Amino acid sequence: MSMNSPNTPSIDSPAVTSPCRGPLLEIVVEFLRLGCLAFGGPPVHFAMMEERFVRRRQWLSRERFLDLMGAVNLLPGPSSTELAIYLGEVRAGFLGLLLAGAAWILPAAVMVAGLAWAYQKYGRLPQVEGILFGIKPVVVALILPAL
């Protein structure tokens, strides 16, 4: 027996597990926020998306989220990006798919473009060369455990 009132759907009810159509601005804001904060690869991205979209926002049930996560792990390519795109589609259809994908990818693209521009413009300065030389061991230390 459910503790919810008759007018409040439970997490497992069709009203919550079926695709719900939400405002597009909400999708853009959420995925821009996650796109700016997400660091650590797909396992971290999955955990952040589950926290945000299953527990807090209740866009879908945990079971549906796990099904989507399993599906994107079978596809070739960047699985966290695929999950973001699929969550946008679940929330608001095809337009949600496009907006979620763009909002998820845009922060990283802007950061990489900014770093590339700064490197191109200032990379030969002696002060910047020292900073870049100091960053190399940090990058190796971050990548080494993955090997």
Summary of the structure (lengths in Angstrom):
residues: 147
radius of gyration: 19.5
end to end distance: 49.8
largest distance: 70.3
contacts: 386
relative contact order: 0.11
helix: 76%
strand: 0%
